[in-house]
């Protein structure tokens, strides 16, 4: 058995402020509606009406959730005429949700 080196373990645990931000991040992406939006935007940029059509969620609910996602830095928007066009803020977001999806698709041992 490898001896436990608490000092090394303590070095990899982030500070409380970072842990709090990570917790908020996972709470934000842990909502099924927001995940649908993120998966939709991982395919292409969309406006609110398109997102509502793809996810089968009301425009008002989409708008509310986009606000949360934008505030957390997960989505960004640009104006195109009268429409706001939304996209994932960066490629990390797509990678994180895809990695989680891939993880869940792996076979599990029963032990």
URQUI-V643347 format. One record per helix or strand of 3 or more residues. SS is the DSSP state (helix for helix, strand for strand). FROM is the first residue (numbers start at 0). LEN is the number of residues. If there is no record, write none. Layout:
BEGIN
<<SS & FROM & LEN> <SS & FROM & LEN>>
END
This chain:
BEGIN
<<helix & 5 & 7> <helix & 15 & 14> <helix & 31 & 12> <helix & 47 & 8> <helix & 58 & 13> <strand & 74 & 6> <strand & 82 & 6> <helix & 90 & 15>>
END
